[in-house]
Amino acid sequence: MKKLFSLLVCLGLCLGMLCGCQGDQPKEGALTQPPELTLSTGKTQALLRSGSYGWEYPTKSGQRVAVVADSIHPLDAQLSPVLGDGQATLLWEGSSAPESVSVCCWPEEDLGNVSAESTEVPWEGEGFSLKEGGWIYEISAQWEEELGSGNASYCVYVLSGEKAAAAWEAIPEAPPALTVSCGEAQTEALVTGSIWDVLQEDGTYQAEQSGELFPQAEAIWEQLPRLEGTGQATLTWEGTEPYMPPSVTAQNAQGETREVSLEGNTFTLLEGEWMYGVLAGWQSRSYGTQNGAEYVFLGVN
């Protein structure tokens, strides 16, 4: 009898947990988090996801679930700049336009200074006017809907005017050539793959991938340009240098892989024969990605 009673108790607990899980499922059509936001700056579009937010949505059981998320201060966020000019226009995911929107900003000189005072930016119905130069904008929105309500903030770093024009012109149209030298020996590294801005028919840029970014050494060993030498190898870029420091890995014919420490644009060649892969990134005209390319060569020490 005791065993039967225990079994019934366990069964009841399991059924209760199951019903609870089903009741906690979001109601059909519920927004379980704030909508994504697309910001159009005239030159490019940026897809922004909410940082800090407080949000509620209904479940199938008729209850409401409350979610709170916190994020770092916009001036501490590692944001890639968006290039724009004139007006910023906001487009919310789906039909979830907020009840109210407010915008504030800081000059880029305040980056890292979370105690800096922000400046209010007038809201103009569907967007706001961009300030000249580099500015970090925080967009705060409030929703009051049955299927999802609450508040959320979005932040974006925008270069406008002359700064945007200069940055735009400095972006290479294709991966720049890379020459690797060791003493008097040098070779031009082979580009195996890239993710790069491509101009579309509508005048916008979209990132497209070509080739292979992380090739296996054995598959391309015979195609590798050779660099023979000992000691330090130096990377020299044609035109614009990478926006972010490159990373270097080495792979031998047996498939062993090692990380290689890069100091500035130089690194030490490993003993033996290794395929070196140099992954480098440049600023992009399509927000959300970087232009990037993988360069390879065979180092013989």
C-alpha positions as semicolon CSV with decimal commas, in nm:
position;residue;x (nm);y (nm);z (nm)
1;M;0,000;0,000;0,000
2;K;0,285;0,238;0,088
3;K;0,450;0,166;-0,247
4;L;0,122;0,234;-0,427
5;F;0,076;0,559;-0,234
6;S;0,433;0,670;-0,319
7;L;0,377;0,587;-0,684
8;L;0,056;0,792;-0,693
9;V;0,231;1,088;-0,527
10;C;0,515;1,076;-0,781
11;L;0,267;1,050;-1,065
12;G;0,073;1,348;-0,932
13;L;0,391;1,555;-0,902
14;C;0,494;1,470;-1,257
15;L;0,149;1,562;-1,392
16;G;0,157;1,886;-1,196
17;M;0,498;1,974;-1,336
18;L;0,380;1,890;-1,687
19;C;0,071;2,109;-1,652
20;G;0,286;2,387;-1,510
21;C;0,525;2,368;-1,805
22;Q;0,237;2,376;-2,052
23;G;0,078;2,669;-1,869
24;D;0,405;2,863;-1,883
25;Q;0,421;2,843;-2,261
26;P;0,376;3,181;-2,432
27;K;0,031;3,258;-2,565
28;E;0,005;3,231;-2,943
29;G;0,134;3,552;-3,098
30;A;0,294;3,674;-2,775
31;L;0,609;3,886;-2,797
32;T;0,848;3,726;-2,548
33;Q;1,106;4,004;-2,580
34;P;1,126;4,356;-2,724
35;P;1,120;4,378;-3,104
36;E;1,437;4,416;-3,309
37;L;1,497;4,759;-3,452
38;T;1,636;4,848;-3,794
39;L;1,801;5,189;-3,813
40;S;1,851;5,334;-4,161
41;T;2,107;5,613;-4,190
42;G;2,093;5,692;-4,561
43;K;2,423;5,513;-4,628
44;T;2,355;5,182;-4,459
45;Q;2,113;4,991;-4,236
46;A;2,183;4,861;-3,886
47;L;1,988;4,583;-3,713
48;L;1,978;4,667;-3,342
49;R;1,881;4,431;-3,061
50;S;1,765;4,559;-2,726
51;G;2,016;4,598;-2,445
52;S;1,851;4,667;-2,110
53;Y;1,478;4,599;-2,091
54;G;1,183;4,516;-1,868
55;W;0,919;4,306;-2,044
56;E;0,593;4,118;-1,982
57;Y;0,403;3,874;-2,201
58;P;0,100;3,643;-2,154
59;T;0,110;3,263;-2,127
60;K;-0,145;3,004;-2,235
61;S;-0,258;2,968;-1,874
62;G;-0,357;3,335;-1,859
63;Q;-0,063;3,435;-1,638
64;R;0,193;3,698;-1,735
65;V;0,568;3,640;-1,735
66;A;0,798;3,928;-1,639
67;V;1,154;3,941;-1,771
68;V;1,424;4,191;-1,677
69;A;1,756;4,217;-1,862
70;D;2,043;4,451;-1,788
71;S;2,322;4,558;-2,020
72;I;2,642;4,757;-1,995
73;H;2,633;5,135;-2,036
74;P;2,632;5,253;-2,400
75;L;2,964;5,432;-2,341
76;D;3,123;5,105;-2,230
77;A;2,978;4,898;-2,516
78;Q;3,220;4,788;-2,788
79;L;3,023;4,926;-3,085
80;S;3,132;4,926;-3,448
81;P;3,042;5,263;-3,602
82;V;2,757;5,294;-3,849
83;L;2,813;5,537;-4,136
84;G;2,529;5,779;-4,199
85;D;2,426;6,126;-4,304
86;G;2,135;6,358;-4,240
87;Q;1,844;6,159;-4,098
88;A;1,811;5,830;-3,909
89;T;1,486;5,640;-3,968
90;L;1,361;5,363;-3,738
91;L;1,171;5,052;-3,848
92;W;1,044;4,813;-3,581
93;E;1,017;4,437;-3,631
94;G;0,670;4,330;-3,746
95;S;0,389;4,569;-3,658
96;S;0,519;4,634;-3,307
97;A;0,563;5,012;-3,315
98;P;0,611;5,151;-2,960
99;E;0,375;5,390;-2,783
100;S;0,656;5,635;-2,716
101;V;1,021;5,686;-2,814
102;S;1,294;5,908;-2,672
103;V;1,654;5,953;-2,789
104;C;1,966;6,083;-2,618
105;C;2,330;6,094;-2,727
106;W;2,692;6,142;-2,623
107;P;2,991;6,259;-2,833
108;E;3,241;5,984;-2,913
109;E;3,495;6,162;-2,693
110;D;3,288;6,040;-2,395
111;L;3,343;5,672;-2,477
112;G;3,449;5,495;-2,158
113;N;3,320;5,776;-1,933
114;V;2,989;5,640;-1,802
115;S;2,937;5,946;-1,580
116;A;2,920;6,180;-1,880
117;E;2,592;6,369;-1,924
118;S;2,383;6,286;-2,229
119;T;2,207;6,533;-2,460
120;E;1,843;6,493;-2,558
121;V;1,774;6,446;-2,930
122;P;1,435;6,563;-3,066
123;W;1,213;6,274;-3,182
124;E;1,060;6,347;-3,523
125;G;0,790;6,082;-3,554
126;E;0,979;5,813;-3,746
127;G;1,337;5,903;-3,666
128;F;1,576;6,181;-3,569
129;S;1,841;6,408;-3,718
130;L;2,200;6,287;-3,696
131;K;2,459;6,516;-3,545
132;E;2,779;6,595;-3,734
133;G;3,076;6,379;-3,633
134;G;3,081;6,070;-3,414
135;W;2,798;6,017;-3,163
136;I;2,663;5,733;-2,950
137;Y;2,282;5,730;-2,950
138;E;2,055;5,555;-2,699
139;I;1,699;5,492;-2,819
140;S;1,445;5,420;-2,544
141;A;1,099;5,284;-2,633
142;Q;0,782;5,194;-2,441
143;W;0,515;4,941;-2,546
144;E;0,165;4,891;-2,402
145;E;0,021;4,587;-2,579
146;E;-0,167;4,281;-2,456
147;L;0,073;4,042;-2,632
148;G;0,385;4,214;-2,504
149;S;0,452;4,528;-2,303
150;G;0,740;4,704;-2,135
151;N;1,039;4,920;-2,213
152;A;1,369;4,866;-2,390
153;S;1,677;5,059;-2,490
154;Y;1,892;5,025;-2,803
155;C;2,229;5,188;-2,862
156;V;2,420;5,264;-3,179
157;Y;2,742;5,449;-3,269
158;V;2,703;5,667;-3,580
159;L;2,961;5,861;-3,782
160;S;2,799;6,140;-3,983
161;G;2,908;6,418;-4,217
162;E;3,278;6,453;-4,302
163;K;3,381;6,170;-4,068
164;A;3,138;5,932;-4,236
165;A;3,252;6,039;-4,583
166;A;3,619;5,986;-4,493
167;A;3,552;5,645;-4,333
168;W;3,337;5,541;-4,632
169;E;3,610;5,626;-4,883
170;A;3,874;5,444;-4,677
171;I;3,689;5,110;-4,694
172;P;3,861;4,886;-4,953
173;E;3,644;4,753;-5,236
174;A;3,817;4,412;-5,210
175;P;4,064;4,241;-4,975
176;P;4,394;4,435;-4,992
177;A;4,705;4,247;-5,101
178;L;4,926;4,118;-4,818
179;T;5,302;4,079;-4,852
180;V;5,488;3,870;-4,594
181;S;5,863;3,920;-4,558
182;C;6,144;3,760;-4,359
183;G;6,481;3,926;-4,406
184;E;6,524;3,972;-4,781
185;A;6,274;3,697;-4,867
186;Q;5,913;3,789;-4,931
187;T;5,595;3,650;-5,084
188;E;5,239;3,764;-5,150
189;A;4,994;3,568;-4,936
190;L;4,708;3,384;-5,105
191;V;4,349;3,492;-5,027
192;T;4,146;3,174;-4,976
193;G;3,817;3,333;-4,876
194;S;3,647;3,653;-4,768
195;I;3,326;3,811;-4,643
196;W;3,300;4,145;-4,818
197;D;3,056;4,425;-4,900
198;V;2,897;4,390;-5,243
199;L;2,698;4,672;-5,403
200;Q;2,338;4,566;-5,473
201;E;2,104;4,686;-5,748
202;D;1,911;4,904;-5,503
203;G;2,229;5,094;-5,412
204;T;2,282;4,930;-5,073
205;Y;2,571;4,706;-4,968
206;Q;2,535;4,351;-4,839
207;A;2,803;4,118;-4,707
208;E;2,867;3,816;-4,929
209;Q;3,106;3,525;-4,871
210;S;3,339;3,385;-5,132
211;G;3,594;3,104;-5,104
212;E;3,688;2,930;-4,779
213;L;3,786;3,121;-4,467
214;F;3,942;2,832;-4,275
215;P;4,095;2,588;-4,526
216;Q;4,267;2,264;-4,427
217;A;4,641;2,274;-4,493
218;E;4,658;1,936;-4,668
219;A;4,394;2,043;-4,921
220;I;4,591;2,343;-5,052
221;W;4,951;2,261;-4,950
222;E;5,079;2,251;-5,309
223;Q;4,919;2,588;-5,392
224;L;5,074;2,779;-5,103
225;P;5,317;3,065;-5,179
226;R;5,649;2,993;-5,002
227;L;5,846;3,204;-4,760
228;E;6,181;3,069;-4,644
229;G;6,363;3,229;-4,355
230;T;6,431;3,231;-3,982
231;G;6,325;3,468;-3,708
232;Q;6,068;3,743;-3,753
233;A;5,812;3,763;-4,033
234;T;5,648;4,099;-4,112
235;L;5,302;4,165;-4,259
236;T;5,269;4,459;-4,500
237;W;4,924;4,558;-4,631
238;E;4,866;4,736;-4,959
239;G;4,654;5,045;-4,887
240;T;4,427;5,041;-4,582
241;E;4,546;4,836;-4,284
242;P;4,298;4,614;-4,097
243;Y;4,044;4,787;-3,875
244;M;4,106;4,530;-3,600
245;P;4,435;4,351;-3,518
246;P;4,469;4,032;-3,729
247;S;4,495;3,685;-3,579
248;V;4,753;3,430;-3,696
249;T;4,733;3,051;-3,674
250;A;4,975;2,786;-3,800
251;Q;4,889;2,438;-3,929
252;N;5,129;2,166;-4,042
253;A;5,079;1,885;-4,294
254;Q;4,981;1,646;-4,012
255;G;4,689;1,869;-3,910
256;E;4,845;2,008;-3,590
257;T;4,732;2,366;-3,524
258;R;4,898;2,636;-3,314
259;E;4,810;2,994;-3,224
260;V;5,082;3,241;-3,320
261;S;5,145;3,555;-3,114
262;L;5,141;3,873;-3,323
263;E;5,318;4,187;-3,198
264;G;5,222;4,481;-3,415
265;N;5,266;4,340;-3,765
266;T;5,541;4,089;-3,683
267;F;5,558;3,732;-3,551
268;T;5,817;3,456;-3,514
269;L;5,822;3,174;-3,770
270;L;5,787;2,828;-3,616
271;E;6,052;2,564;-3,680
272;G;5,969;2,339;-3,975
273;E;5,707;2,380;-4,248
274;W;5,377;2,540;-4,148
275;M;5,082;2,690;-4,330
276;Y;5,015;3,028;-4,171
277;G;4,662;3,169;-4,181
278;V;4,617;3,542;-4,127
279;L;4,257;3,645;-4,054
280;A;4,206;4,021;-4,086
281;G;3,903;4,252;-4,073
282;W;3,813;4,593;-4,212
283;Q;3,525;4,829;-4,151
284;S;3,211;4,738;-4,342
285;R;2,948;4,939;-4,527
286;S;2,687;4,682;-4,418
287;Y;2,637;4,705;-4,042
288;G;2,645;4,389;-3,832
289;T;2,946;4,240;-4,008
290;Q;3,305;4,329;-4,076
291;N;3,475;4,293;-4,409
292;G;3,715;4,006;-4,351
293;A;3,957;3,785;-4,540
294;E;4,178;3,483;-4,477
295;Y;4,534;3,495;-4,616
296;V;4,763;3,191;-4,624
297;F;5,125;3,112;-4,707
298;L;5,380;2,837;-4,637
299;G;5,654;2,936;-4,395
300;V;5,972;2,725;-4,405
301;N;6,213;2,771;-4,116
